[in-house]
Amino acid sequence: MKKFKVKILLITASSPHIRNIRKSRVINFQQITMPYLAARLPSHWEVEHIDEEVQEIDFDAPADLVGITFHTPSANHVYEISAKFKSKGIPVILGGPHVTLLPKEAKNHADVIFVGEAEELWEKFCSDFEKGKYERIYRQEKIPVLENIPQSKKDLFHRRDHSNGVLFATRGCPEKCDFCALTIMYKNKYRKRPIKEVASEFASFKGKVIIFWDDNIAGDIRYAKELFKAIAPAKKWWSSQAGIYAGKDEEFLELAAKSGCKQLFFGIESINQQSLNEVNKKCNQVEEYRSIIRKVHSYGISVQVGIIFGFDSDPKSVFQDTVDFLEEVGVQNATFNMLTPYPGTPLFNRLEREGRILTYDWSKYNGRVDVVYQPRMMSGAELLAGFNYANERFYTIKSIAKRLYQPPVGLWWTLPLNLAYYLSYKKYC
């Protein structure tokens, strides 16, 4: 069969509402889905990538096909984009977390949807499209292996995000937290790429600062240690996300530091053990937080934490208590969110059964400016006010000084970053 040229437009979607919310964030890392998918396209296809965080969509640009990946808060926006392209007779593919969570809804707004991970299904779709006969739904029925994944197309990364490269080594997370969509996305199967392949891609980036876009790079401690040994010769700096329990392993920390790790992001979620237990995150033990964070600091690795407010066991004092704790232990950076029950998760299903879901307007599922469920221990207004208080107080000059000087880990870059957040919050909040 004669091959014909196909022009495909790939879009990493971000609604105007989400972009406005993110204005206060100094660092907003590039999503990696489309650069990796583009590398799997037939060689004779022409590809363009639009990242809405930094680019506008030209609806008049020529395209034979449009593919869009998106998260729940951008769903309404994406459905409008899809309708515009479909009105021009251009087929639209939708994929990403929200499609996997709500395939029946997404199907109403696309010519094709991808449910679950795209490996192998993507190649099948491309072949079907060239034959002029493709399916409406491509559903991943098996767990894709992560061997021989082509390196991402580096020219499709468009953000200036203070890094020189983004890649992944592992996919998924072995934990089963009730609020997390990963369990549904990846069927709770934690997988690893071959270490040699990861090390090769890691070394291929020009520049010094690399981000591992992993959900939990410490999901398999033994694998992580071997990976760190393999990437050390590249002499780059890197950061990633890990389960906080990894910080108890001295060898893990030593190898991470020697391989260039400058920061680890820990989703500690709460300083209230009862809150963690109620959402099935018992792997986090609050009583261990202090010793772990101090141990991580002792290896010259800074700590960023993820905090969620609004669990059923959270009292009204949780906001002040949390910032007090983060200042006491000297956490360098923190990302605060309000609890958001994404559709399809165990948390959403429970709150819906209890009649506590307040809206099905997905644009409000942003975790930062809208409360979408009824908290148990406080009002929605109190949750939002407490969330804003934590953000504003954490990035005050007084808090920055208290946190960063005990001990001064990575002060040469953590201080400028905190000051940038301070100025950003003064501007946008």
Wavefront OBJ file of the C-alpha trace (Angstrom):
o trace
v 0.000 0.000 0.000
v 1.315 3.426 -0.952
v 2.099 5.609 2.033
v 0.630 9.110 2.137
v 1.698 12.063 4.190
v -0.379 12.875 7.265
v -0.193 16.171 9.133
v -1.107 15.616 12.790
v -1.512 18.361 15.351
v -0.896 17.255 18.941
v -2.199 19.482 21.735
v -1.314 19.464 25.418
v -4.423 21.231 26.642
v -4.697 23.762 29.443
v -7.821 25.856 29.841
v -7.648 29.653 30.292
v -8.993 29.168 33.833
v -6.183 26.758 34.729
v -3.556 28.970 33.118
v -4.776 31.898 35.175
v -4.624 29.820 38.362
v -1.057 28.758 37.569
v 0.226 32.299 37.067
v 1.507 32.355 40.627
v 3.584 29.218 40.055
v 7.187 30.023 39.195
v 7.938 26.517 37.923
v 5.436 24.659 35.767
v 7.109 21.674 34.161
v 6.433 20.482 30.625
v 4.020 17.577 30.269
v 5.769 14.693 28.520
v 2.923 12.735 26.908
v 2.959 14.289 23.450
v 6.750 14.391 22.868
v 6.854 10.656 23.644
v 3.805 9.837 21.507
v 5.209 11.864 18.623
v 8.301 9.658 18.640
v 6.042 6.666 17.916
v 4.427 8.158 14.816
v 5.211 6.742 11.360
v 8.330 8.406 9.983
v 6.471 9.869 6.993
v 3.922 11.693 9.186
v 4.403 15.401 9.891
v 3.801 16.462 13.485
v 3.262 19.764 15.265
v 2.825 20.137 19.021
v 0.963 22.945 20.756
v 1.395 23.320 24.520
v -1.367 25.660 25.612
v 0.580 26.788 28.652
v 2.815 28.771 26.313
v 1.131 28.736 22.875
v -2.180 29.545 21.260
v -4.006 27.144 18.939
v -4.305 28.239 15.324
v -7.585 26.669 14.227
v -6.902 27.640 10.615
v -3.561 25.820 10.397
v -3.670 22.835 8.037
v -4.104 19.459 9.741
v -5.422 16.045 8.767
v -5.840 14.923 12.345
v -5.835 16.414 15.863
v -4.885 14.625 19.082
v -5.480 16.188 22.519
v -4.377 15.068 25.975
v -5.879 16.671 29.070
v -6.687 16.476 32.762
v -10.109 16.868 34.357
v -10.031 20.672 35.004
v -9.548 21.331 31.283
v -12.279 18.948 30.068
v -14.916 21.563 29.195
v -12.307 23.635 27.377
v -11.099 20.621 25.401
v -14.618 19.708 24.324
v -14.943 23.206 22.851
v -11.628 22.812 21.014
v -12.732 19.462 19.680
v -16.029 20.879 18.406
v -14.181 23.609 16.462
v -11.914 21.148 14.699
v -14.738 18.688 14.044
v -16.792 21.492 12.457
v -13.975 21.814 9.926
v -14.150 18.122 9.140
v -10.903 17.304 10.966
v -11.016 14.069 13.021
v -10.215 14.527 16.721
v -8.600 12.030 19.098
v -8.960 12.527 22.843
v -6.817 10.837 25.478
v -5.263 11.352 28.875
v -6.432 10.960 32.471
v -9.940 12.393 32.124
v -10.775 10.205 29.135
v -9.732 7.102 31.053
v -11.754 8.214 34.071
v -14.888 9.087 32.051
v -14.728 7.407 28.620
v -18.493 7.554 28.009
v -18.483 11.321 28.422
v -15.350 11.869 26.324
v -16.667 9.676 23.516
v -19.444 12.198 22.892
v -16.883 14.869 22.008
v -14.429 13.026 19.755
v -14.064 10.827 16.729
v -11.657 8.574 18.600
v -10.805 8.106 22.269
v -7.903 6.313 23.910
v -8.713 4.649 27.221
v -5.645 3.845 29.290
v -2.054 3.914 28.118
v -1.360 4.474 24.435
v 1.668 2.233 23.751
v 1.031 -0.166 20.841
v -2.554 1.110 20.497
v -1.114 4.322 19.052
v 0.741 2.451 16.340
v -2.378 0.422 15.545
v -4.468 3.574 15.231
v -1.934 5.184 12.878
v -2.054 2.114 10.633
v -5.862 2.049 10.758
v -6.047 5.761 9.922
v -3.892 5.306 6.837
v -6.204 2.510 5.719
v -9.152 4.864 6.132
v -10.903 2.681 8.687
v -10.311 3.286 12.365
v -12.168 2.422 15.555
v -14.048 4.820 17.835
v -12.445 3.456 20.997
v -8.922 2.165 21.514
v -8.945 0.581 24.946
v -5.781 -0.728 26.610
v -6.638 -4.210 27.823
v -3.137 -5.208 28.870
v -0.324 -3.616 30.843
v 2.199 -2.239 28.316
v 5.831 -3.109 28.833
v 8.239 -0.182 28.897
v 11.095 -1.702 26.924
v 12.484 -0.135 23.742
v 10.496 3.072 24.139
v 11.776 5.628 21.635
v 13.260 8.731 23.172
v 10.931 11.709 23.185
v 11.132 14.282 20.414
v 13.094 16.993 22.134
v 12.083 19.685 19.648
v 8.486 19.401 20.861
v 9.271 20.621 24.387
v 8.325 24.296 24.353
v 8.323 25.554 27.937
v 11.075 27.485 29.633
v 10.728 25.637 32.916
v 14.196 26.055 34.446
v 15.209 22.568 33.324
v 17.147 21.201 30.362
v 15.250 17.975 29.913
v 12.304 15.917 31.124
v 12.001 12.120 30.977
v 10.603 9.200 32.930
v 12.113 6.012 34.321
v 9.069 4.431 35.953
v 5.335 4.596 35.573
v 2.640 4.401 38.200
v 2.857 3.964 41.947
v 2.581 0.854 44.119
v 0.363 2.655 46.641
v -3.450 2.774 46.434
v -4.455 6.163 47.797
v -8.215 6.750 47.545
v -7.865 10.259 46.091
v -5.367 9.367 43.360
v -6.294 8.641 39.740
v -3.079 6.697 39.076
v -4.623 3.456 40.285
v -7.232 3.733 37.543
v -4.876 5.064 34.878
v -2.258 2.368 35.328
v -4.330 -0.402 36.970
v -2.027 -0.100 39.974
v 0.834 -1.758 38.096
v 4.207 -0.183 38.822
v 6.612 -0.616 35.909
v 10.200 0.300 35.109
v 12.059 1.088 31.920
v 15.344 -0.759 31.302
v 18.038 1.134 33.176
v 20.387 1.339 30.191
v 17.681 2.978 28.084
v 16.887 5.533 30.790
v 20.555 6.336 31.361
v 21.062 6.844 27.624
v 18.144 9.280 27.366
v 19.216 11.056 30.557
v 22.697 11.647 29.127
v 21.327 12.761 25.747
v 19.892 16.051 27.036
v 22.037 19.110 26.550
v 22.405 21.089 29.726
v 22.715 20.346 33.402
v 19.255 20.231 35.026
v 16.998 17.231 34.401
v 13.552 16.319 35.735
v 12.366 12.739 36.174
v 8.614 12.984 35.547
v 7.925 9.878 37.656
v 4.986 9.402 39.986
v 7.242 7.609 42.460
v 10.836 6.987 41.434
v 11.316 5.050 44.683
v 8.505 2.581 44.038
v 11.170 -0.094 43.639
v 14.099 0.913 45.847
v 16.481 -1.679 44.365
v 15.763 -0.464 40.825
v 16.212 3.171 41.899
v 19.627 2.475 43.385
v 20.829 0.773 40.202
v 19.430 3.641 38.137
v 21.304 6.208 40.205
v 24.544 4.317 39.649
v 23.899 4.285 35.895
v 23.181 8.016 35.532
v 25.971 9.249 37.808
v 28.610 9.395 35.002
v 26.483 11.975 33.120
v 27.263 14.476 35.920
v 23.917 16.254 35.766
v 21.589 17.596 38.437
v 18.157 16.089 38.774
v 14.923 16.129 40.758
v 12.012 13.737 41.042
v 9.037 12.599 43.081
v 9.336 9.774 45.602
v 7.519 8.132 48.471
v 8.785 9.669 51.707
v 9.600 6.217 53.062
v 12.570 6.166 50.666
v 14.200 8.779 52.877
v 14.737 6.140 55.554
v 17.165 4.265 53.284
v 20.698 5.634 53.704
v 22.009 3.883 50.586
v 19.167 5.283 48.476
v 20.000 8.809 49.623
v 23.738 8.380 49.217
v 23.436 7.062 45.669
v 20.849 9.702 44.778
v 23.134 12.492 46.012
v 26.174 11.081 44.200
v 24.181 10.851 40.951
v 23.245 14.536 41.102
v 19.944 14.632 42.992
v 19.347 18.175 44.249
v 15.719 17.876 45.330
v 13.109 15.238 46.114
v 9.379 15.881 46.111
v 7.508 13.963 48.804
v 3.728 13.757 48.803
v 3.358 13.807 52.582
v -0.243 15.038 52.041
v -1.017 15.651 55.725
v 0.545 15.979 59.169
v -2.573 14.323 60.594
v -2.131 10.530 60.722
v -5.870 9.947 60.987
v -6.373 11.838 57.712
v -3.766 9.693 55.981
v -5.313 6.488 57.286
v -8.785 7.394 56.082
v -7.608 7.747 52.454
v -5.516 4.578 52.496
v -2.120 6.265 52.698
v -0.826 4.412 55.731
v 2.593 4.090 54.082
v 3.123 7.643 55.360
v 3.792 7.785 59.079
v 3.682 11.338 60.443
v 5.865 10.436 63.413
v 8.717 9.694 60.968
v 8.518 12.937 58.981
v 10.989 14.960 61.037
v 13.749 12.349 61.100
v 13.331 11.536 57.397
v 13.422 15.159 56.235
v 16.496 15.858 58.352
v 18.192 12.749 56.998
v 17.473 13.832 53.405
v 18.928 17.256 54.202
v 22.070 15.636 55.601
v 22.865 14.372 52.100
v 22.577 17.866 50.603
v 19.186 17.161 49.021
v 16.465 19.770 49.423
v 12.887 18.770 50.145
v 9.666 19.860 48.478
v 6.437 18.495 49.906
v 2.934 18.113 48.588
v 0.178 19.001 51.057
v -3.564 18.400 50.731
v -6.071 20.177 52.949
v -9.661 19.118 53.567
v -9.586 15.479 54.624
v -12.502 14.407 56.787
v -10.303 14.316 59.896
v -8.706 17.715 59.288
v -9.592 20.214 62.044
v -9.728 23.950 61.406
v -6.292 24.268 62.986
v -4.671 22.119 60.288
v -3.542 25.089 58.178
v -1.539 26.819 60.897
v -0.294 23.526 62.327
v 0.977 22.424 58.915
v 2.932 25.592 58.175
v 4.318 25.569 61.734
v 5.607 22.051 61.103
v 7.097 22.838 57.682
v 8.939 25.819 59.151
v 10.179 23.780 62.079
v 11.757 21.065 59.922
v 13.086 23.478 57.301
v 11.220 22.302 54.204
v 12.551 24.264 51.239
v 9.404 24.294 49.086
v 5.795 23.178 49.328
v 2.870 22.713 46.971
v -0.504 23.138 48.678
v -3.786 21.828 47.295
v -7.345 21.439 48.458
v -8.657 17.895 48.363
v -10.127 17.232 44.925
v -12.192 14.069 44.338
v -11.480 13.258 40.700
v -14.299 11.315 39.022
v -13.889 7.567 39.091
v -11.599 7.492 42.128
v -12.632 5.713 45.358
v -12.760 9.109 47.081
v -15.177 10.533 44.496
v -17.384 7.449 44.643
v -17.594 7.622 48.446
v -18.366 11.342 48.556
v -20.969 10.933 45.824
v -22.679 8.148 47.793
v -22.701 10.444 50.817
v -24.256 13.274 48.784
v -21.253 15.547 49.339
v -20.275 16.334 45.730
v -21.262 19.962 45.181
v -20.699 20.300 41.435
v -19.972 18.323 38.297
v -18.484 21.324 36.546
v -15.046 19.853 35.831
v -13.446 23.287 35.435
v -13.817 23.682 39.197
v -11.780 20.520 39.914
v -8.555 22.535 40.104
v -7.677 22.141 43.793
v -6.765 25.796 44.204
v -9.661 28.212 43.800
v -12.804 26.076 43.967
v -14.161 23.673 46.583
v -16.150 20.927 44.850
v -17.311 18.835 47.807
v -18.625 19.432 51.311
v -15.799 19.079 53.878
v -16.723 17.390 57.154
v -14.908 19.476 59.778
v -15.271 22.920 58.222
v -17.188 24.853 55.597
v -16.020 25.162 52.020
v -15.293 28.840 52.617
v -13.123 27.959 55.610
v -11.214 25.385 53.576
v -10.498 27.931 50.841
v -9.491 30.605 53.342
v -7.162 28.197 55.151
v -5.590 27.076 51.897
v -4.896 30.698 50.921
v -3.479 31.427 54.374
v -1.007 28.521 54.088
v 0.219 29.629 50.671
v 0.635 33.251 51.634
v 2.300 32.578 54.979
v 4.678 29.895 53.674
v 6.165 32.303 51.133
v 6.527 35.321 53.426
v 10.035 36.660 54.050
v 9.801 35.570 57.701
v 8.904 31.991 56.783
v 11.510 31.807 54.018
v 14.236 32.924 56.412
v 13.156 30.454 59.073
v 12.939 27.487 56.692
v 15.988 27.945 54.504
v 18.616 28.479 57.164
v 18.112 25.274 59.121
v 20.015 23.769 57.479
v 20.919 25.873 54.391
v 20.632 23.070 51.799
v 21.015 24.286 48.220
v 20.646 27.870 49.381
v 22.116 29.207 46.140
v 18.997 28.106 44.256
v 16.317 27.522 46.920
v 16.539 31.136 48.147
v 16.017 32.718 44.687
v 13.163 30.272 44.031
v 11.414 31.129 47.300
v 11.859 34.844 46.695
v 10.378 34.402 43.223
v 7.321 32.728 44.780
v 7.095 35.524 47.347
v 6.990 38.139 44.564
v 4.603 36.031 42.521
v 2.109 35.675 45.355
v 2.287 39.420 46.031
v 1.439 40.012 42.382
v -1.310 37.470 41.806
v -2.867 36.893 45.224
l 1 2 3 4 5 6 7 8 9 10 11 12 13 14 15 16 17 18 19 20 21 22 23 24 25 26 27 28 29 30 31 32 33 34 35 36 37 38 39 40 41 42 43 44 45 46 47 48 49 50 51 52 53 54 55 56 57 58 59 60 61 62 63 64 65 66 67 68 69 70 71 72 73 74 75 76 77 78 79 80 81 82 83 84 85 86 87 88 89 90 91 92 93 94 95 96 97 98 99 100 101 102 103 104 105 106 107 108 109 110 111 112 113 114 115 116 117 118 119 120 121 122 123 124 125 126 127 128 129 130 131 132 133 134 135 136 137 138 139 140 141 142 143 144 145 146 147 148 149 150 151 152 153 154 155 156 157 158 159 160 161 162 163 164 165 166 167 168 169 170 171 172 173 174 175 176 177 178 179 180 181 182 183 184 185 186 187 188 189 190 191 192 193 194 195 196 197 198 199 200 201 202 203 204 205 206 207 208 209 210 211 212 213 214 215 216 217 218 219 220 221 222 223 224 225 226 227 228 229 230 231 232 233 234 235 236 237 238 239 240 241 242 243 244 245 246 247 248 249 250 251 252 253 254 255 256 257 258 259 260 261 262 263 264 265 266 267 268 269 270 271 272 273 274 275 276 277 278 279 280 281 282 283 284 285 286 287 288 289 290 291 292 293 294 295 296 297 298 299 300 301 302 303 304 305 306 307 308 309 310 311 312 313 314 315 316 317 318 319 320 321 322 323 324 325 326 327 328 329 330 331 332 333 334 335 336 337 338 339 340 341 342 343 344 345 346 347 348 349 350 351 352 353 354 355 356 357 358 359 360 361 362 363 364 365 366 367 368 369 370 371 372 373 374 375 376 377 378 379 380 381 382 383 384 385 386 387 388 389 390 391 392 393 394 395 396 397 398 399 400 401 402 403 404 405 406 407 408 409 410 411 412 413 414 415 416 417 418 419 420 421 422 423 424 425 426 427 428 429
